Amino acid sequence: MMAKSRVPHIRTGIYDAEEMTAMRNAIDAVCSELGVRRTDRKTRERVAGHVMRSWADGRRMPLNLVQAGLDGVTRLDA
């Protein structure tokens, strides 16, 4: 049984090193673009949740991952 993460409808999975790198790169790109500091865990977790959801839904191209992260943050800021 998989543990639930803090983001609704996302379950934590087991990812290999390449998958983790792809998601981490997208998260870092989004946070860098938006000026989100590494110490802002709440926003980074929100971005990560949306990137992970995109990955789980099969949208795994870097641009799709970055767009998902941006959409997650901008949707809440609107």
N, C-alpha and C positions, 0 to 999 in steps of 0.2 A: 504494500500500500504506500502511495506517495504522500508526502506531507504537503499541506497547503501553504502557499506563500501568502504574503500580505496583499498581493494584487488579486482582486476577485476574478474568479474563473480561470486562474492560472495554477497549474500544479507544478511543483518543482520536479525537474527531470534530471537525468544524468546526461551530461554533454561531454563530448570528447574535447581535446585541447583545441582543435581547429574551430569547432563550433563556439567554444567559449571565447576564443580570440575574435571571431567574426562579430559576436554580440558585444564584446567589450569595446571593440573598435567603433562600432555604431554608437554605443552609449557615450564614449569619450568624444566622438565627433559632435553629437548633439549638445552635450554639456559644454564643450568648447565654444561652439557657435553661439550658444545662449548665455555664455559667461557664468555657468553654474560651477561653483567651487567644489573641489573634492570633499570639503567638509560639509556640504549641503546634502546630507544623506537622504532627506525626505524627497527632494527633487530628483536626485540621482536614482533612487529606488523607483520613483514614478516612471522615469524614462526607461529604466531597465525592465520594468513590468510590461510596458508597451512593446519594447523590442522583443522580449521573450514571447509575448502573445503573437507577434508577427511571425516569429520563428516557428512557433507551434502550429500556426495556420498555414505554413508552407511558403510564406513570403520571405525568402531568405537571401535575396540579392542585397548587397550593401545599401543601395539606394532605398529599397523597401524598408530595411531595418531602420535607417536614419529617419525616413519619413514617418514611420510609426512612432519613433521616439519624439519627434517634433510635434506630431499631432497630439500626442498624449499630454504634453506640457502646454501647448497653445490652447487646447480645448479647455483646460482648467483655468487658464488665465483670462479667457474671454468673458 
